[in-house]
Amino acid sequence: MKKKIIYTNGLIDLAQPRLGSKVIFKTDDFFASANRIIDPSPPIFKDGLFDKNGKWMDGWESRRKRTVGNDYLIIKLGKAGSIKKVDIDTSHFNGNQPSMISLEGCYSNSKNIKNIKWKTLISKKKVKANSHHIFKISSKSDFTHIRLNIFPDGGVARLRLYGSISKKNNNFKNKIINLASLLNGASIIACNNEHFGKAENILAPGKAKNMGDGWETRRRRDKGYDWLILNSINGEKINKIEISTHHFKGNFPSQCSLQAAFISGRKSSSSIIKNSNNWKFLLNKINLSANKTHKFKNKLMKNNKINFIKINIFPDGGISRFKIFGKRI
């Protein structure tokens, strides 16, 4: 049976806290903290758990509104970027979800939210209980702030803002940087499996907190190997490579190899995947060890330009972080 490929198409959740995103204003969060709406983990339900204000809910929930108007919150994005897809998730909110929602955005350097001029991204839409509401965003603008409006009140479990970090203000000229950093605009294009941990995690800053903060595939019971493809910053003069297996002690890959290419212009994810087997090797198949940062010098593509990298792990397992250092083109 053919395995299903996971396509992310280079989109990441711009609302995630590890990018520096945070809730900076909310009209009310009496029943459940507004900060939970950008929690990166899936929402959960705790049967029978109550706190001093009522039933504990994993999301943002305001009290029943008895005045004119509606509730809303404002998120300041840690990294400005464009938004292509939005998921407004009301999981576990059943009977206490909003009647309707809308979403607005802006690009502003002002510290006073009263000066912000909002642009409508999603007009008023009806909301269902315990459901994912997926919306495509047509705007090509970059945003620094997002406002989620709920009508008139209620609860939303998670808000995901899938897009791309803006690279307009990055000043990396002549500097050696991590070309595979999520903070610098790198992203995952596709992978063949992320059963225990998201592929995107390997691009995150800092050391992984635990196994769940890395990329981990299921145990392979057939021939083959697992892989992911990432879109790095356009780079050259690649020098040092780091592959970390921190926290992976009995489930690290036996071996790993890296392939890379420079692709100009727009290509579909399926086209990139199809051609990736023919890419040059950046690192030949090497052995990996448990719970360790492996450091390598690039000797195969030292003078090549690259912007796409394929990580192959044999036969399966998990890695926590990946870094590749070079100069931005």
Residue pairs with C-beta under 8 A, 6 or more apart in sequence:
3 192
3 193
5 190
5 191
5 192
5 273
6 190
6 191
6 192
6 193
6 194
6 199
7 189
7 190
7 269
7 270
8 187
8 188
8 189
8 190
8 191
8 199
8 200
9 189
9 190
9 269
10 164
10 187
10 188
10 189
10 231
10 269
11 84
11 85
11 162
11 163
11 164
11 187
12 162
12 163
12 164
12 165
12 182
12 187
12 188
12 200
13 40
13 160
13 161
13 162
14 21
14 77
14 78
14 79
14 81
14 83
14 161
14 162
14 163
14 165
15 21
15 38
15 75
15 77
15 146
15 159
15 160
15 161
16 38
16 40
17 38
17 39
17 40
17 78
18 40
18 182
18 204
18 205
19 77
19 78
19 79
19 165
19 182
19 183
20 77
20 78
20 79
21 38
21 75
21 76
21 77
21 78
21 79
22 35
22 38
22 75
22 76
22 78
23 34
23 35
23 37
23 38
23 73
23 74
23 75
24 74
24 75
24 76
24 113
25 73
25 74
25 113
26 34
26 60
26 62
26 71
26 72
26 73
26 74
27 62
27 71
27 72
27 73
28 62
28 63
28 65
28 71
28 153
29 60
29 61
29 62
29 73
30 53
30 61
30 62
30 63
31 53
31 54
31 55
31 57
31 61
31 62
31 63
31 155
32 56
32 57
32 58
32 59
32 60
32 61
32 155
33 60
34 60
34 73
35 60
36 58
36 59
36 60
36 157
37 59
37 60
37 73
37 148
37 156
37 157
37 158
37 159
38 75
38 158
38 159
39 58
39 158
42 91
42 158
43 58
43 59
43 89
43 91
43 92
43 157
43 158
44 58
44 92
45 58
45 92
46 56
46 58
49 55
49 56
50 56
57 92
57 93
57 96
57 155
57 157
58 92
58 157
59 89
59 90
59 91
59 92
59 93
59 155
59 156
59 157
59 158
60 73
60 155
60 156
61 93
61 96
61 154
61 155
61 156
62 71
62 150
62 153
62 154
62 155
63 153
64 153
65 71
65 152
65 153
69 152
70 149
70 150
70 151
70 152
70 153
71 149
71 150
71 152
71 153
71 154
72 147
72 148
72 149
72 150
73 147
73 148
74 113
74 145
74 146
74 147
75 145
75 146
75 147
75 148
75 159
75 161
76 144
76 145
77 143
77 144
77 145
77 146
77 161
79 165
79 166
79 183
80 107
80 142
80 143
80 144
80 165
80 166
80 169
81 142
81 143
81 163
81 164
81 165
81 166
82 139
82 140
82 141
82 142
82 143
82 163
82 164
82 166
83 105
83 121
83 137
83 139
83 143
83 146
83 161
83 162
83 163
84 136
84 137
84 162
84 163
84 164
85 134
85 135
85 136
85 137
85 162
85 163
86 103
86 121
86 122
86 134
86 135
86 137
86 159
86 160
86 161
86 162
87 132
87 133
87 134
87 158
87 159
87 160
87 162
88 101
88 103
88 127
88 132
88 133
88 135
88 148
88 156
88 159
89 131
89 132
89 133
89 156
89 157
89 158
89 159
89 160
90 97
90 98
90 127
90 128
90 129
90 130
90 131
90 133
90 155
90 156
90 157
91 130
91 131
91 132
91 157
91 158
92 130
92 157
93 129
93 130
93 154
93 155
93 156
93 157
94 129
94 130
95 129
96 154
96 155
97 127
97 128
97 129
97 130
97 154
97 155
97 156
98 127
98 150
98 151
98 152
98 153
98 154
98 155
98 156
99 126
99 127
99 151
99 152
99 154
100 124
100 125
100 126
100 127
100 150
100 151
101 122
101 124
101 125
101 127
101 133
101 148
101 149
101 150
101 151
101 156
102 120
102 122
102 123
102 124
102 125
102 148
102 149
102 151
103 120
103 121
103 122
103 135
103 146
103 147
103 148
103 149
104 118
104 119
104 120
104 121
104 146
104 147
104 149
105 118
105 119
105 121
105 139
105 141
105 143
105 145
105 146
105 147
106 116
106 117
106 118
106 119
106 143
106 144
106 145
107 141
107 142
107 143
107 144
107 145
108 115
108 116
108 117
108 144
108 145
109 144
110 116
113 145
116 145
118 147
119 139
119 141
121 137
121 139
121 146
122 135
122 137
124 151
125 133
125 135
127 133
127 150
137 163
142 166
142 168
146 159
146 161
148 156
148 159
150 156
164 185
164 187
165 182
165 183
165 184
165 185
165 187
166 185
167 184
167 185
167 233
170 184
170 185
170 233
170 328
172 184
172 233
172 327
172 328
173 328
174 327
175 327
175 328
176 239
176 325
176 326
176 327
177 184
177 233
177 325
177 326
177 327
177 328
178 184
178 323
178 324
178 325
179 186
179 232
179 233
179 235
179 238
179 306
179 324
179 325
179 326
179 328
180 186
180 202
180 203
180 230
180 232
180 233
180 309
180 322
180 323
180 324
181 203
181 205
181 233
181 323
182 200
182 203
182 204
182 205
183 205
184 233
185 233
186 203
186 230
186 231
186 232
186 233
187 200
187 203
187 230
187 231
188 199
188 200
188 203
188 228
188 229
188 230
188 231
189 229
189 230
189 231
189 269
189 272
189 273
189 308
190 228
190 229
190 269
190 272
190 273
191 199
191 215
191 226
191 227
191 228
191 229
192 217
192 226
192 227
192 228
193 217
193 218
193 226
193 316
194 215
194 216
194 217
195 216
195 217
195 218
196 211
196 212
196 216
196 217
196 218
196 318
197 211
197 212
197 213
197 214
197 215
197 216
197 318
198 215
199 215
199 228
199 230
200 215
201 208
201 213
201 214
201 215
201 320
202 214
202 215
202 228
202 311
202 319
202 320
202 321
202 322
203 230
203 322
204 213
204 321
207 244
207 246
207 320
207 321
208 214
208 244
208 246
208 247
208 320
208 321
210 247
211 247
211 248
211 251
211 318
211 320
213 247
213 320
214 246
214 247
214 248
214 318
214 319
214 320
214 321
215 228
215 318
215 319
215 320
216 248
216 251
216 317
216 318
217 226
217 313
217 316
217 317
217 318
218 316
219 316
220 226
220 315
220 316
224 315
225 312
225 313
225 314
225 315
225 316
226 253
226 312
226 313
226 315
226 316
226 317
227 310
227 311
227 312
227 313
228 310
228 311
229 272
229 273
229 276
229 308
229 309
229 310
229 311
230 308
230 309
230 311
230 322
231 307
231 308
232 306
232 307
232 308
232 309
232 324
233 307
233 328
234 262
234 305
234 306
234 307
234 328
234 329
235 305
235 306
235 307
235 324
235 326
235 327
235 328
235 329
236 303
236 304
236 305
236 306
236 326
236 327
236 329
237 302
237 303
237 326
237 327
238 282
238 298
238 301
238 302
238 304
238 306
238 324
238 325
238 326
239 297
239 298
239 302
239 325
239 326
240 295
240 296
240 297
240 298
240 323
240 324
240 325
241 258
241 282
241 283
241 295
241 296
241 297
241 298
241 323
241 324
241 325
242 293
242 294
242 295
242 296
242 321
242 322
242 323
242 324
243 256
243 288
243 293
243 294
243 296
243 319
243 321
243 322
244 292
244 293
244 294
244 319
244 320
244 321
244 322
245 252
245 253
245 288
245 289
245 290
245 291
245 292
245 293
245 294
245 318
245 319
245 320
246 291
246 292
246 293
246 320
246 321
247 291
247 320
248 290
248 291
248 317
248 318
248 319
248 320
249 290
249 291
250 290
251 317
251 318
252 288
252 289
252 290
252 291
252 317
252 318
252 319
253 288
253 313
253 314
253 315
253 316
253 317
253 318
253 319
254 287
254 288
254 314
254 315
254 317
255 285
255 286
255 287
255 288
255 313
255 314
256 283
256 285
256 286
256 288
256 311
256 312
256 313
256 314
256 319
257 281
257 283
257 284
257 285
257 286
257 312
257 314
258 281
258 282
258 283
258 309
258 310
258 311
258 312
259 276
259 277
259 279
259 280
259 281
259 282
259 309
259 310
259 312
260 279
260 280
260 282
260 301
260 304
260 306
260 308
260 309
260 310
261 275
261 276
261 279
261 280
261 306
261 307
261 308
262 304
262 305
262 306
262 307
262 308
263 272
263 307
263 308
272 308
276 308
276 310
279 308
279 310
280 300
280 301
280 304
281 300
281 301
282 298
282 300
282 301
282 306
282 309
283 296
283 298
283 300
284 300
285 312
285 314
286 294
286 296
288 294
288 319
293 321
298 324
305 329
306 326
309 324
311 319
311 322
313 319
